[in-house]
Amino acid sequence: MGHLGSLKGIGELFDGKKSLGVVTYQIDVIALHGLKEGPGSLRFVSDETLSLFDFAERTLSLRMENGERVAIVLTTPDINGASFRTTGRIPGF
């Protein structure tokens, strides 16, 4: 397993076309058995929080700071944000 790099910034979390809010995010891109994986975390920027428990194990979209999107699945949601894993292509890697 090798660490290939990280993506971090301020983005927006979506469920389909519906915005769930502005978030800070970090994705650590790793190579594992020839595949690229992206475990990461996100936190809501505003004081208004949305419980992400209802979105656990659903595929959501994270629009990153550069405008590109990455598909993610929340693995450990909490009241302020969540841990996640990417489920598709990781832009830039």
Residue, then its C-alpha position, 0 to 999 in steps of 0.5 A: m500500500g502506498h500513499l499517492g497524495s491528498l486532495k483537500g479544500i472546500g467543496e459541496l456535498f450533493d445527493g443527486k442534484k440536491s445540495l446538502g451543504v458546503v464542506t471542508y474535505q480531505i481525500d487520501v489517495i492510496a494504491l492497494h493491489g494496483l487499485k486506487e482508493g480514496p478514504g477521506s473525511l468531510r466537515f460542514v463549514s457553517d454552524e448549521t449541521l445536517s445529520l448524515f446518518d440517513f445518508a450512510e452507505r448511499t452514493l453521494s457526490l462531492r464537488m471539489e474546490n476545482g469543480e470536479r466531482v467524485a462519487i463517495v459513500l459515507t462510512t461513518p456519519d456523525i452530526n458534523g460530517a462523516s468519514f467516507r470512501t470514494t467509489g469511482r475515479i479520483p480526479g488527478f490520480 
